Amino acid sequence: MSISEFSVKNRVLVNLLFLLCVLLGLLAYNGSVVDVYPEVSFDLGSIIVPWPGASPEEVESGITRKIEEEILDTRGVDRIVSNSERDRALIDVKFREDLTDDEFDTAFEELRARVQRVNDLPEDSEQPVVTKISVNELYPLLQVVVTSDGSQPLDVVREVARNLRERLRRIEGIQRVSDIGIPKLEWQVLVRREALESAGLTLLELAEALRARHRNVPAGTTLSNDGELAVAATGEFKEPEALLDLVVGQRPGASAVLLREVADLDVGLERLRHLNRYNGNSCINLSVAKNADADSMKVREELQDVIDTFLAEEGLPSGIGVATTVDTTKILESRIRVLVDNLMFGIGLVFLVLWLMIGARNSLLAIIGIPFSFLLGFAVLNQFGLTINAITLFALMLVSGMVVDDAIVVLENIYRRIEAGNNVTTSIIEGTQEVFWPVVVSSITTVAAFLPMLLMAGVVGEFMSVIPKTVIAVLVASLLECLVILPAHYIHLGSKKPKRGPRVWITRMLGHVETGYARVLGGVIRRPWIVLIVVALLTTTSIVAAGTLPVELFPSDFQAFFCNIYTDTENGLQTTSRAIMEVEDLMIGLMPAEVEAFTTSVGVTFTDDNQVLMKPSVGQLLVYAAEGDDVDASDVVKKIRRAVKPLEEGKGKHRFVRIRVDEFKDGPPTGKPVAVRIAGPDYAESESIAREVKDFLRSIDGVQSVSDNLDEGPREMRVVPRDVDLGRAGIRFDRVAQTVFVANEGLDVGDVLPDGSDQEATLRVRLRESDRRRPADLMLLTVRNAAGRRVPLGEVSEQVATRGPASLYHYDGDRVVLVTADVDTAKTDSTRVNQALMERFDGIENQHPDVSLYFGGEFEETNKSFNSLKQAFVIAIVLIFTILAAMFRSYTLPIVIMAVVPFSFVGVVLGLWVLDFAFTIMAFIAIVGLSGVVVNDSLVLLDFIVRRHRTGATALEAVMEGCRARMRPVLLTTMTTVFGLLPMALGLTGHSKIWSPFAATITFGLSLAMFLTLFLVPAVYVLMFGRRALPPSSGGS
């Protein structure tokens, strides 16, 4: 008994199976997590070591090199990139992309252990923080901003933000609410220098006395009559008065010196190291990250409910507001809207085509397969822990036209028999059975085309793996539907009589088309070489034309962009803030027509290598372009770049070193379009070559924002020892250095938790500001020597003014110069610019033997991803050939079918060129997938030709009969897939820079492949088998 016969005779069982699959799919769909991106590991670890007050050179020698030497040979490490800047070291560790999840976890724990083994870091540096970077770490769910118009003091705004933060943290699914924007409470002990000198004390003695007293020390346990007791020595202060009454020393006359006699206590907020604004108003940012298994949309809804409840219950002081920004769920909603609108539009077009061709009942049967396959696909994907995200949704749209292809072949074959006057039940059983193997094999070949994409390496491979998984799951579900469920449904719903009424003219029209096609085909198969030559010429032309297409790995769909701002390195936080207001005014001038909102961070930006940079002379604006079909973030970016040019040229009120306006990149992080690393033992030589590279980049049309990592740092005042005087005075230089540190930066003594309060404050001791306004004031401080004499710093050291680098960049432990640039994709692309650089500096090792140039960033990731896809393409071709050879039991017949694959490239290039799309990673993936899709029609067509040929017909007769019989299903299957994707390709209901090139590739590639199937496949078949009575059925060809 065949499967189709079983289905027809057991309709109750089949219908119950159908309902069960739908139920499982609905349960899986309702339980699925909705996300912007799939949760993947970036194979990346980050190490941050703060060292307050240290210069970049000190950070490099004292922290960075020590950690790099320890972790350089960590198992699985691919590269180490570090940045030594003022006050901290930042080290990014990239692990090999071929590590499994378990291997990566093991390697990361080894990294953490190695960092902890570094025990000779500076005493006053903080503990290293080692974190694993994931999607949720890199892309928080959103930011909640508490804004102020300036009418309320900062502590009032802080209290509102703090109370709101505590409520947000209690939301289920929230992993973290970062409080980096909330300034901590601080008790500052501000020492008066003259009073300190009068009391006969030094600054270090006071600080050490305070640190020795303000501590709790657990002392184990002891036994008492009532049992065991915990013992502890508790000396931490709880109240300001108790702190001020602390005895910090003795006067020469033996009287005690109280802290209040030599210092003042300021209870307030810590010194701000960065400032935040929202739409020009000062604010506190609360960055919200969710758990990996939490649903973005549900968490966002609950978060808004919590905010609304907070506002209703607490109320807000006048001048304070609460808003949300950097909201990734808006991006998700926008993508879902575009994809769903295009999907529904496409399904409507597919239904219309099928209704015209095979009738309303049959078209309904075919369309039923789409939601059924989707739901059953959800049930399968849910078992593998995959979420519903933008990539999943696009994969569903991609496959929406494919899932009806098999059903169309089956339905058309059944209906053709009914039109010939056969019994309905017999037509269903025999019609399904006749195309059973071609349908199965065509689905398997499509699966074989997408399957190798799972072998793509790296972060891009993890992101893109969602597409083949989704496509395969849905295609397998559609195969079950069309071969098992469809025959049973046809009994109830299918057309049982030939067409009547107004649609008869369509049948007649198709008859005329078939007749015309037969005439043209007759001429083609009599001169098959002409067809082959014409197609080969077109393919060669398209390959040449493909070289002119711009290449962009991940174009952005986000309506957002960054302004990274670098001002004079001498600027403090407030001066930088005033300078950035000039850029903010440009944004306000574009609101609300082109700019919806923007957030400003003063004191924080990103380096050219996508590392966080924190210093008072920099800032960043994250700008959201207005939503609307007539507003494109790329156009707004170009306008802003033109607007900030005068500011960079010194025509504004403040001096700007540079302003970089970068679009928000989609997909995994890939780096700058141009990122050239120049490595060599002579740093000055590397700097010289970097200048040549920058000059060459500036000469290329379309290259913009050329920069390097050689910025000078601010002026420094260094206290250097006079060794002879130090020896004569009997003083160690570390005591001098510690005194300068405590006076200027301040010593963190510990935390204070006042009675009745739930807020800890930092206890810090430092010299009051009026006593350290000038650098020379620090030299008046004293250090006590072994003989008990207080020696002024000016007697044993001197001040030297200098200027060092803003930061020091390392790659795999070596100092390198990094040159970066952006590109205007309307004029050029990353690949062309990097290739021009490689040609210009080819052979540089002859002039500079010790210097090496490495081309990284987006260019490196593009090559890596495209090479992985090329391998996947080759594997797909081999798999498809093997499947076809097994089906036909021939080595040569698969060649006839696969002749369409290379020639379909013509349609791909044509589609990208006509619609003015760049060649993206998604377009390349579409080509790989297309290799399996385009063979399906050829397979069914060739199966009919071979059957007729084996029954005794000549090759020409078999070709003519087979092509006439299969022209309609070839036309239908192509049209359904094309119409399913056409709305997205043309942007009829919403344009996507990522998905539209993908859809255009499939649409144009399949459209041309249809004509190749109808003409090229018959021509190749006649060329190969025209003189044979019967192609071989087994063995060799």
N, C-alpha and C positions, 0 to 999 in steps of 0.2 A: 504494500500500500504506500503510495507516494504521500508526501507531506500535504500537498494540496487536497488530495482525496480525503486524508484524515481530517483536515480542517473542515471540509464541506460536510462530512458525515458526523462530526462531533461539534456542532456549532455551539451548543450550550456550554461545553467545556471551554471552547476557544473564547467565547464571550466573557465567561467568568475570569479567564486568564487575562483578558484585556482589561477588565475592571480592576483586577488585583494589581496589575502593573501601573494603572493610572493612580490607584490609591497609594501605592508605595511611592510613586513619584511626587504626589501632592504632599505626603508626609515629609519626604526628603526636602522638598522645596521650602515648606514652612519652617523646617528646622535648620536650613542652611544659613550660614553667616554671610552677610553682605559687606564687602570691603571695596576700597578703591583699587588696591593692589593685592595680589596673592601674597601670603606670608612666606617670604623666602629669606634665607640667610645670605648676607653679603660677603660671607667668608672674611670678615673684617673685625679686627680688634683695635681698640683705642686706649692709649695710656696717657693720662694727664698728671703732671707733677707740678703743683704750684710752688713757687719760691719767691715770696714777696720781696720786692726791692732789688732783685738780681738782674744784671744786664744780660743781653743775649749771649755774649762770650762766656760769662760765668755760668749761665744755664747750660750752654753747650758742653763745657769742660766738666762742670760739677754734677750734671744729671744725664744729659742726653747721651754722651759717649759711653758712660758707664752702663746705662741700660742697654744701649745698642750692642755693646760687646757681649753682654750676657745673653741676649735673646737672638743674636744673629743666626745661630745654628739650631734654633728651635725647630722641631720636626714639623714639616708641612708648610713652613713659611715661604712665601713667594717673593715678597719684597717688603722693605721697611722704609717708610717715609716719615721724616721728622722735621719739626720746626721749633727752633730755640728762639724764643722771643722774650721780651722783658716780662719778668714775674712768673714765667712758667715754661715748661717743656710739653710739647704735644707730639706724640709718636703714634702713627697709624701703621698697623701690621696687617698686611694682606696675605691670606693663606692661599695655598694652591686650590684652584677651582675644581680639581678632580677628586678632592677629598669627600668622602661620604659624611653624612651628618654626624655619625658617631665618631669618625676620625677627626672631624673638625672640633667637636666638643673636647676630645682628648687633647688635641693640639692646643686648644685655647687654655685648658687647665694647666698644661705645661708652661705656656706663656705666663700665666698668672703666677705660677710657682717660681719661675725664673726671675720675674720682676721682684718678688718678695725676697729673693736671695741677695739682691743688691743691698748691702748693708753699710756702704760707705757714702751714702748721699749726705749732703749738707745737713747739719743739725737743725737749722731753722727752715728747711724746706718741709712741705707737708707730705703726707703719705701718698704714694702713687695710687691713682684710681684707674683700674683696668675694667673696661666694659666691652661687651659684645654688641656690635652694631647690627640692627635688624630693621625691617620695614617700619615697625612701630616706633623705633628709636629715631629714625631719620625723618619720617613723615608723621608727626603727631596728628591726632584727630582734628584738633582746632585750638585756637587760643581764645580765652575769655579775657577781656580788657576792662579794667576799672578806670574810667577816665575822670579827669578833673579839669575844670576851667581855670584853676589857680586860686579860687576864692577860699578854698579850704586848706588848712595846713597838711603837710605830708603824712603826719601820724594819723589823721582822720581817714585819709584815703587808704593808708596801710591797714587800718583796722577793718574797713569794709572789705578789702581784698582778702584779708586773713580769715574773716568769718565766712566769706563765700567759698574760699578754698576748702575749708573744713567740710562744708556741705557737699562740695563736688567730689571730695575723696570718698565719700560714703556711697556713691553711685556704683551699683553692681556692674562690673565690666571695665571700670576705670583702673588702669594699672598705676598711673602716676599723675599727680598734678604738681608740676614743677613750681617751686616758690622762689626761683632765682630772681624774679622781679620784685619780691617783697623785701625791703631792707630790714636787716636784723636790728634788734635793740642792742645798744652798746653803752656800757659804763666806761667813760674815758677818764682816767686819772691823768690830769694835765699838770705836769711838774713845772714849778716856777724856778728858773735857774738860779736867780740871786738868793732866794730863800734856801734853796738846796745848799749853795755854797756857804751861806751863813751858818747853816746847821752842821757844816763839816762833813757832808755826805756826798757821794757820787751818784750819778744817775743809775749806774749798774747796781750799786748796793741797794738802792731803793727798790728797783725792779726785782732783784733777787729776794729781798725780804718779803715783798708782796707775793711773789710766786711760792715761796716756801711756806707762807702762812695760809694762802688760799688754796687748800687742797683737802680732799678726803682720802684716807688711806684705810682700806679694809685690813683687819688684823687677825683674821681667822675666827675661831670659835673657842669657847671655854665652857667648863661645866659649873653649874650652880646647883643650889638645893632644888630649884624648880626645873632643872634640865639643862639642855645645851643653849648657850647664848652666843649670838654673833657679836664680834668685837670690831670696832672701827674707830679710827681717829678722825674726827670731823672738824675741819677748820674753814670750810667754805663760808663766805659771807652771804648774808641774806638781806641785810639792810644797809643803805648808804651811810647812816650815822656810825654803825659799827665799823665799816670800812675806814671812814675818816679818822676814827679813834685808834687805828692800828699804830703800834710803836714800830717805826721803821729804822731807828738808830738811836745812838747816844751822843750827846754833845760832849765836848772836851771836859765840861764841868760836871759830867755824869748825869745830867738831866735828860729825860726821854724826849725823843723827837716824834711827834705824832704826824700822821700823814696829812692832816688838815693844815699843818703849819707850813708845809712845803709844796702842797699841790691842791688843786681844785678838782671837784668831781662833777662831770657833765653827764647826766643821764638823758640819753636821746637815741638817735638812730646812727647806724654806722655810716662811714663816708661812702657816698655813692660812687661806684666804679663804672656805671653805665646808666643812661637815661632812656626812657621809652615814651613814645607819643603815638597817639592814634588820631589820624586826620588833623594833625597839628596840635592837639591837646595832650598834655602830659597824662601818663597812664601807668598802671602796673599790669604786666602781662602774666597770665596764668596759663601755661602750656599744658594741654590735656592729652595724655596718651592712653590708649585703651589696651586691654588684653588681646592677645592674638586670636583667641577664640570668641571674642565678643563681636556682636553685630554692630557695625558702624552706625547704621540708620537708627536702630533701637536705642543705642547709647546716646546718640545725638538728641533724640526726642526726649529721653528722660532727663538729659542734661538741661535742655531748655525748660522743662517742667520745674526742675530744681531752681533754676535762675528766676523764673516767674514767681515761684512760691517765696523765694528769698526776698524779692523786691516787694511782694505784697505784705510779708510779715515784718520784715526789718525796716522797710522804707530806706530812702537814701537822703543824706544831707544835701542841701541845695548846691548845685554846681558839680555834683558827682553823678556819673552814669555807668551803666554796664552794657557791654556789647560783645558780640562774638566776631572773630575774624580768622583768617587763615583756615577756613572751614573746608576740609577735604570732602565732607559729605555733599557740599554744593557741587564740587567737581563730579562726584559720583552721580548725583541726581542729574546733572547736565548730560553726562555720558549715557546714563540709562535712558533719558528722554530721547536723545538723538538715536541711540541704537534701537530702542523699542519702536519709535516712530518709523524708522527706516525698515525695521523688521515687519511691522504691520502693513506698511505700504507695499513692501515686496511680496508679502503673502497675498495681499489683495490683487496685485498684478498677476501672480502665479495662478490664482483662482480664476481670474478673468480669461487668461490664456487657455487654461484647461477646459473651462466651460465652453469656450468657442470651439475647441478641438474635439473633446470627447464627451461633452454634455455635463449638465449640472450635477447629476447624481454621481457620475464617475469622478468629477473634479472634487466633489465633497469627500469621496472616499480617499482620494490622494491627499487632500489637505488635512484630513483627520490624522494622517501619519505624522504631521509636523508636531502638534502638541504631545501626541503619544510618545514620539521619539525623544522629545525634549524632557518630558517628565521621567521616563524610564532612564534617560541619561543622567538626570539629577540624582536618581536613586543610586546609580553606579558611582558617580562622582562623590556623592556624600560619604560613601564607604571608604574613599581614599582621603577624606578630610579636606577636599577642595572647597573653596568658598565661591560665592557668586560675586564676581568682580567685573570690571570693565573688559578684561581680556576674555573671561568666560562668556560674557554677553556677545562680544563680537564673534567668537567662535560659533555661537549658536546662530547668529545671523549668517555667517559664512556657510554653514551647513544646511540652512533652511531650504535652499533650492536643491541641494543634493539629496536630502532625505526623500523627496518626492520622485526622484529620478527612477529608482527601482520600482516604485509603485506605478509610475507611468508606463514603464516597459511591460509590466504584468497586465495592467488595465488595458493598454492598447492592444496587446496580443489576445486578451479575452474578448474584447469588443470587436476586434477584426473577425474573429470566428463567429460571433453572434450575428454580425452584419452579413456573413456568408450563409446564414440560415441554420447554423448548428444549434443543438440543444444547449440551454443555458448552463446546466450543471456540467455537462461534458465540456463545454467551452471553458468553464472556470478551471476544471481539473487539468485538461490537456493544455490549455493556454498557459497556465502557471508552470506546469511541468516542463513545457517546451523551452521556456526561458530561465528555468531554475538555475542551471549552472552558470550561464552567462551573467545572471544577476548576482549570484553569490561571488563569482570571481571578480566582477566589476567592483563590488564593495570591498573585497579583500585587496584589490589593487589600490583603491583609494586609501584604505587603512595602511597599506605598505608604503604609500607616498608620505603620509604624515608620521608614521611610526619612527623613522630615523631622526626626526626632530627632537626626540627625547634624548638623543645622544649629544645634543648641543652642550658645550661646556660653559661653565661660568655662571655669573649672575644673570646674564641675558638668557642663557639656556634655561635657568630655573623659571624666570618670568615667562618665557615663551612656551615652556612645557605644558602650560595649561591648554594651549590651542590643540595640540595633537590628542591630549587626553580627552578633551571635550568632544572633538570631532569623532574620534574612534568610538567613544561610548554611545554617541547619538547615532552613528552609522550602523553599529551592531544592533541597536534598538530598532532602527528603521528596517533592517533586514528581517528581523523577527516579525515586524508588523506586516510587511508586504508579502512574505511567503507563508506565514501561518495564520495571521488574523485577517488579512485582506480577503482571501478566498471565502471565508465564512461570512464576512460582512457583505460581500458582493451579492450573495443570495438574497439578503434583505434590502440592500440599498442600491445595488448596481443597476445600470441601464440594461433592460432585457429585450429591447426592440431597437431596430435601426432608427437613425435620426429621422424625425419628421418636423414639419413646421419651418419657421424662418431660418433655422440654423442649417438647413439642407444646402444653402448656397455656399457655406463654408466647406462642406464636403466636396461640392463641385469645384470650388476654387482650388482646394488641395489636389483634386484630380488633375486640374490643368497644370498646377505646379509640378506634380509628379511626371506628367507627360513632357513638360518643358525640360525638367531635370534629366529625364531619360534621353532626350535628344542631345543635350549638351554632354552628358556622360558618355554617350556612344562615340562622340568625337574625341573625348578625352582618352578613353581606353584604346582607341585606335592609334593615338599618338602620345603614349604615356610619358615619353622622354621630355616632351615640351613642358608638361605640367611640372615635372621634377626640376627642370632647369629654372623655370620661372619662380617656383617656390624657393629653390636654393639661392637665387639672386636676391629675393626679398629678405631671406633670412640673413644673408651676408650684410645687406644694407642695414638691417635692424641692429646687428651686432656692432657695426661701426657707429650707428646713431646712438646706441646705448652708452658709448663713451662720452657723449656730450650731455647726458642727463646729470643733473646735480645729485650728489649723494649726501644724505642726512640720516644718521643712524636712528635717532629718536626725535622726530619733530614734536613740538609741544602743542597740546590741545588746551593747556591751562591758560586762562585769561589772567595771567599774572606775570610779573617780572620784577627783577631786583635792580636797585641802584646801589652799588657798592662805592662808597665815597671815602677818599683819602685826602685829608687836609695837611697843612704844614705840621711836620712832626713835633714842632715846639708847642703846638696847641694843647691846652688843657681841655678837660671835658666840657666846660661851659663855653669856651671859645669855639670848639668844634660844634657844639649844639647850635650856636648862633649862626655858624656858617651853613649848616645843613638846612636851616630854615629857608635859605634862598632856594634850595632844591624843592623843599616842601611847597613853597609858594607856586612853583611851576605845576605841581600836582593839583593844588587847590584850584588853580586856574582852569584845569581840565575837568573839574567835577561839575555836575554829575554826568555830563554827556559822554565823556570818554574814560574817566576814572571813577570807579565806584568808591574805593576806600584805600587807605594806605597806613601801614604801621612803620614807625621809625625807631631804630635802635642806635643810640649814640654810644660809642665805645666798643661796638661789636661789628664785625663784618666777616667775609670769607676771603681766604688767600686764593691765589691763582690755582692752587692744587686742591681746592674745596675743603680746606681746613679752617676751623673757626679761629679768627684773629681778634684778640681783645687788647685794645690800647686806646688811650683817650683821644687820639687824633683821627680816628676812623669812625665810620657809621654806615648804616644800611637802611634803605627803604624797601619794603616789600609792598608792591603796588598791585592792586586788583583792577583790571580794566572793566569797564561797564559791560554788563551782559546785553546782548542784542546781536541780531544778524548783521547789522551794519557796522559793528565794532570788532576789530581784530587786534589782539594784543600785539601782534607783530608791527602793525601800522602805528600803534601808540608808542611802541619802543623806538621806532625810527624817528617819530616826532620828538620824543624826549631826548634822544641822542643829539638831534640838531639843537634843541633848546639848551642843553648843558654845555655845548661846545664853547660858547662865549665865557662861561664860568671857568672852564679849564684853561682858557687863553688869558685869564687874569682880568676879565672885563667886569667882574662882579665886585661886591663889597669885601669879599674874603678871598684868600688864596687857597686854591684847590690843586693838589698834586695831580690827581686824576679822578674821574668819575666814570665808572663802568656800568653800563646798562645792559643786563643780561636777561634773556627770557628764562622763565621757569622751565627747566628741562623735565620732560616726561620720562617714565621708565626708570631703570636702575641708574645709579650715578656712573657717568662715563668720563668726566673731566672736560677740559676746555677743547674746542675744535682744533686748536694748535697748542701743543705743549712740548717744547723742546728742552731736554735736559742736557746740559753741557758739563761734562765731568773731566777732571784732570788734576794732577798734583799741584799745579801752579794756579792759584785762584785768580791772580791778576790776568793770566793768559785766558782763562775761561771767561772773565769779564770782557776782555777785548773781543773775543769771538761772539759773545752775546750781543755786543753792539752791532757787529756785522749782520747777525741774524735779524735783529730788530730793524735795521735799515733796509734789508732786503724785503722783509714782511711789509713794511710801510710802502714799498714801491708796487705792491700787488693790489690791483683794483678789487675792492670788496673785503679787504682785510682791515679790521678796525680794533681799537682798544689794545694796541700792542704794548706790552709791559714786561717787567722782569721782577725778580725778588731781591734787587740790589738797593732798595730804598735805604737812605741813611736814617739812623735813629735820632732822637732828640739829643741836645747837648747834655753832657754828663759832667758832674763834678766828682772826681775820684779822690779819696783820701788815701795817700800812699805813704808808706813808712819811711822814716829816716833811720836806718838800722843802727848807726853809731849812737844817735841820741836815745833810741830805744834801749840799747844795751847799757848805756850810761845811767839811764833812769831806772833800769830794772823792770821794764814793763813788756809784757807779751803783746804782739800786735793784734791777736784775736780779741783782747779786751778793748782795744781801740775800735775795732770794727763793730763789736757788739754794742758799744756805746753809741756809735753813729746810727746803727740800725734802730735801737730803742728810741733814740731822740727823734728820728725822722719818720720811720715807718710805724714804730710802736710795737711793743711786745704783747702778744696775746697771752695773758696770764691764765685764762680758763673761762668757763661759763659761770654765770650767776643765775640762780633761780630764786627770786624773792618769795617770801612767804605769801601764800594766797594767790600766787600768780601761776599761770601755765605757760608763760613765755620766758625762755631763757635769753639772757643778754650776755654779750661778750665783754669780758673785763680786759681792758687794754690800758697800758701805761705808756705815755710818750711825753715829749717836751711840748709845752704849750706853743701855739703858733707864733705868738709875738716874739718868742725867744729863738725862733729858727727861720725867720723871714729871709735872712741873707745866709749864703753858704758859710761865710766867715763866722757866724754866730755859733755854729757847731764846734768850731775849734776852741771855743772858750770852755767847753765842758772838760771835766777832769776825770782821770783814772787813778786809783790808788795803787802805789807800788808796794813791794814787799816790806819796805821800811815804814810804811804807813803814811807816806807823803802823797798828797793829791797833786798829780801832774797834769797840766792842761794839754789837750790834744795837740795844740799848736806847737808845743815844745818837742814832740816826738814824731810828728807827721806833717805833711803839707798837702795842700789841695792842688789838683791838676785838672784843668778843663780839657775835655776831649769830646769826640763824637764817634760813636760806633755804628754798626749796622742795625737796622730796625729788627732784623731777624736773621737767623742762619738756617739754611735749608739743607737737609741731608737726604740722600737716596742710597739705601743699603749701606749706611754708615759713612759715606763719603760726602764731603761738601760738594754741592753742584749748584750751577746757576740755572734757573728755570725761566725760560722765555715763553710767554703765552699770548694768545690773540683770539679774538672772535672773528667770525666771518658773516658777511651779508649773503644769505643763501640765495638772494635774487641775482647775485653776480658771480658767486663762486661757491665752493664747498670745501670742507675739511680735507678731503682726499686730494683734490687738485692742489691746494696750497701746500700740503705736506710733501707731495710728489715734486712740486717746484723747489721746495727747500732741499729735498734729497738730491736733486739734480745740481742745484747751485753749490752745495757743500760736499758733493761727491769727491772723494780723494783728499779731504781735509787732513787725514792722518799723515799725508806726505809732507804737508807744511807744519803740522803740529802733531808729532808722533805720539805724544802722551795724552792727547785729547780725544774724547769720544762724544758723539752726538746721538742721543736717543730720542725717538719720536713717539710720544705717548699720547695721553688724553683720549679724546674721541676717535682719533685716527687709529690708535692702537686697538681700541675696543671694536671699531668697525672691521678692521682686518681680522681680528680674532673671531668675531661673530660670523663674518662672511665665510671665513675658512671652515668653520664648523658646519655652516649651511651647505657649502660645496661638498663636504664629505657626506652630509645627510642626503644630498641630491644624488650622489653616485650610488650610495647604498640603496636609496629608493628605486633607482633605475634597475639595479641588479635584482632586487626583490621582485619588482613587477615583471621583469623578464622571466625570472624563475617560475613565478605563478602562471604566467601565460604559457610558457613552455610545457609545464605540467598539465595544463588544461588541454592544449592542442596536441600534446605528445609530439612536438616538433621544435626544432631549433630555429627554423626560418620563419614560420608563421608569426611568432611574436615580433619579428622585425617589421612586418607589414603594419602591425598595430602601432608599434612604438615610433614609426616614422613621423607620426603627428607631433610627438613630444618636442623635439628641437625646433620644429617649424612654428609651434605655437608661441615661441619667443617673440615672433614678429608682432603678434597681437599685444603682448605685454608692453613692448617698447612703444607701440603706437598709442596705447591707452595712456601711459604716463606722459607721452609727449603732447597728445591732444589736450589732455586735461591739466597740463602744466604742473605735474607732481614730481617731487624729488624721488630718487630711488632710495627707499628706506629698508630697514631690517624687515618690516612687515611685507614689503613688496617681494623681497627675496624669499621669505617664507611662503608667500603665495605661489611663487614659481615652483618651489619644491612640491607643494601640495597639488599644484596644477598638473604635475607630471602623472599623478595617479588619476585625476579627474578626467583628463582629456582622452585617456585610453578606453574609458567606459563605453562610449558610443561606438568607437572603432571595434571594440571587442564583440558587442552584440551584432554589429553589422557583419563582421568577418565570420562570426559563428554561422549566420544564415548562408553566407556565400559558400563556406566550406561544406556545409551540409548538402547544399544543392550540387556542388561540384562532386561530392562523393557519391551522389546518386546517379552519376553518369553524364551530367551536363558538361559542356565545355566551359573553360574558364570565363570566356566572354558572356556566355549565357548565365552562368552562375552569378557573375558580377551584376549584370543587368537586373535579374530577378531579385537578388538579395538587396540591392540598393533601392529598388522601387518599393519593396516590402518594408524596409526599415527607415526610409526617408522620414516618415511622419514621427516615429518615436525619437529619432535623432534630433529632429527639429524641436520636438516638445521638451525633451530632457535638457537641451541646451537653453531653450527659452526660459524654462522655469528657473534654472540656476542663475541665468543672466538677469532676469527680471527680479529675482529675489535680492540681488546685490546692486542692481542699477540705481535705486534711490540713494544708497550710500555713496556709490561711485560719483554720481552727479550732484550729491548734496541736496537732493530735492526736499528733504525734511530736516536738514541739519548737516553741516559739513564737519568733517574730522580730518585733521592733518595726518593723523596716524592711520585711521581705518579706511579713509577714502582711497589712498593709493593701493591698499590691499584689495579693496573691492574692485578698483579699476583694473588691476592686474588680472584678477580672476575673470571679470566681465569681458574685457577685450580679448584675453587669451582664449577663453572658451568660445567666444563668437567666431574668431578666426579658425579655431580648431574644428568647429562645426563644418565649415566649408572644406577644410583639409580632410576631414573624415569622409565627406561625401564625394570628394574628387581625388585627393591624394592617395587614400587607402586603396580604392579600386585600381588606380594607375600603378601603384607599387605591386599590388597583387598580380595584375596582368603581366608586369615585367618579370616577376619571379616565377609565376606558374602558368603563364599563357600557353606554353607549349606542352604542358603536362595534362594528362587525363585526370589525375587525382593526386592531390598532395599526400604525403605520407601520413599515416595515422599513428605510427609508433616508430621507435628507433630513431635513426638519424634523419636528417632532412633530405 
